Amino acid sequence: MAAADPSDLSANAPLKPLPMVIFASRWLQVPLYLGLIVAQCVYVFLFLKELWHLVTHAFNFSEQQIMLVVLGLIDVVMISNLLIMVIVGGYETFVSRLRLQNHPDQPEWLSHVNASVLKIKLAMAIIGISSIHLLRTFIEAGNIGGPTATNYTTTGVLLQTLIHTIFIVSALGIAWVDKMTVGGTSKGH
């Protein structure tokens, strides 16, 4: 009679009470993801409101005003994409499998998502969002000191540029640490 594989025995063994409670606590994140879905609905409403504003004022807006509204729409879409990555990727990584294998609408990135991939994707999305904000700032900053009023100061533009640069350096740092970790793991085997 062949000996049972120890990994088979541990997979079927019931969890003890404390590990069971700790493992089940992951379900406490579900209300957080549901809350992010509500936030996604708010962003859809904001997008439609801004799109309506653009359409109804298209004949009165200058090219710069149209560009600023369109950048605002792009910003909303990018934040919405970030929300989807956090909701779907976070749920799949930290709560439970969505079981979307062979579903025609399964996002390509979801098949290889883990905490490291999610961190890098989130960092890149934050950089993209920051880039849109910085571009809007640069467009409006052209009015600093001019006859048209602006909400930006030279110091504010410089600080926003510095913060954007810190986001980029942080994302590079995250990617570098991830590469070192993956490289170190694969060399050890």
HELIX and SHEET records of a PDB file:
HELIX    1   1 PRO A    6  ASN A   12  1                                   7    
HELIX    2   2 PRO A   17  ALA A   24  1                                   8    
HELIX    3   3 SER A   25  GLN A   29  5                                   5    
HELIX    4   4 VAL A   30  THR A   56  1                                  27    
HELIX    5   5 GLU A   63  ILE A   84  1                                  22    
HELIX    6   6 MET A   85  GLY A   89  3                                   5    
HELIX    7   7 GLY A   90  GLY A   90  1                                   1    
HELIX    8   8 TYR A   91  VAL A   95  3                                   5    
HELIX    9   9 GLU A  108  HIS A  112  5                                   5    
HELIX   10  10 ALA A  115  ALA A  141  1                                  27    
HELIX   11  11 THR A  154  GLY A  188  1                                  35    
END                                                                             
